Amino acid sequence: MKKNILLLFLLSIATILFAQHQELNEKPGLWKEKENDVDSTSILAAFRKGHVSGHFRYYFMATENDKGLTDYYANAIGGGIKFETAEFKKFQFGVSGFFTFNIGSSNLSLPDPTTNQINRYEIGLFDIEDPTNKKHIDRLEELYLKYNFKNATITVGKQLINTPFINLQDGRMRPTEVEGIWAEINKFKKLKVELGYLYGISPRSTVKWYRVHNSIGIYPVGVNDYGTKADYAGNLKSKGIFLTGFSYQADSKLKIQFWNQFTENIFNSTMLQADYEFPIKDKSKFFIAAQIIRQDAVNSGGNLDDAKAYFKKGEHSLSFGGRTGWKNNKWETSLNYTRITAKGKYLMPREWGRDPFFTFLPRERNEGFGDVHAFMAKVNYKIPSIRVTTSVAFGNYNLPEVSNFRLNKYGLPSYNQLNIDIRYKFAGLFKGLETQLLFGYKNKTGNSFNNDKYIINKVDMSLWNLVINYQF
């Protein structure tokens, strides 16, 4: 019996070796591109009939800080390829990867000499864990097996998801990715169900994959309740994230969302949101929405030692907000409000995604703060004839004092923020090419106590972004 097994093993090795052997006078056939006679019921046919898509991206970013503080700039370029097979017995396989190069930037590893603070924005285009890394910025992004059945899919492996708590947040070169099991179910007439178990995260601006608990603290951690550097990075334990979402479209006017994110051993977050819109004259609509988010520590918040926990034992937070506005085919205007109560800070690892608040504006967040009043007005205008989309938004964000360490984790003073966003889509010969110009300005309205570490890269600053995408 052992001899038979040994013989079978040797035959298998020989088959592989001979299959890889190629005569020197033959054309390279490593990829077998010309084998067209393929059985349509085979796995090979599913690969041959698969879909390839690609993405090239250029990003210029520059920060102008207050007088006397360091300014920064960066140029990044990169590209990636994704392949997904056709269905084979309801299964599909997908894989993608992306590379990035630093083609000319400030020294992002050099702290500002006045405050000793490091770069905040531009480093996010590259490898946040190694600011000197300019060439080896690549990542295996997606690697999954998907099963399709009637009005539903189940995907296992590395993949992209977009939810209120864990999302792409792709305002740099590449988005946040997750690893786990994810299902989307649309079999019910008015109800969409999304749920899954996530055990790995590859945050935006990184090149590695991490277990869920190790992904928390890769970005700056802020301070603890006593004003010293928070110490939870590398000290948390969790078996993963259980995430569930229900979207109920009651009719053409009312949509209700419920989301719950249970991060085992650390914290739980629950969101309920209702959106209502109804038509008025001239093909326009009036809309209104409300949102509430509750968070609670689970067990000891990730570590029995309070100083090393992410969410302190027994703590919780409560946030709520609303929005109202009007829109038609070209215009959309809205007024938005968010309140984070003084019961505790709204906490969500920045490595996992951006804020779900109605008042969110790109290039700043209100995660890590409690006792917040935020107001934001926004106007979007589309010019379909020339494929231009514009947006202007202004927000006022009232935060606790920077000295209130319990409710102000990142030392950010109250501020105003102005964003101007202009996007253009090419057509004809250059179809697939898109450009974006985003300008942001934040001015301080709170007290910085004459300490520039609360100013640099936070307030009294301008941020320029030019993005060029080509997708095929």
Secondary structure, 3 states (H helix, E strand, C coil): CHHHHHHHHHHHHHHHHHHHCCCCCCCCCCCCCCCCCCCCCCHHHHHHCCEEEEEEEEEEEEEECCCCCCCEEEEEEEEEEEEECCCECCEEEEEEEEEEEEEEECCCCCCCCCCCCCCCCHHHHCCCCCCCCCCCEEEEEEEEEEEEECCEEEEEEEECCCCCCCCCCCCCCCCCEEEEEEEEECCCCCEEEEEEEEEEEECCCCCCCEEHHHHCCCCCCCECCCCCECCCCCCCCCCCEEEEEEEEECCCCEEEEEEEEEECCCEEEEEEEEEEEEEECCCEEEEEEEEEEEEEECCCCCCCCHHHCCCCCCCEEEEEEEEEEEECCCEEEEEEEEEECCCCCCCCCCCCCCCCCCCCECCECCCCECCEEEEEEEEEEEEHHHCEEEEEEEEEEECCCCCCCCCECCCCCCEEEEEEEEEEECCHHHCCEEEEEEEEEEEECCCCCCCHHHCCCCCCEEEEEEEEEEEC
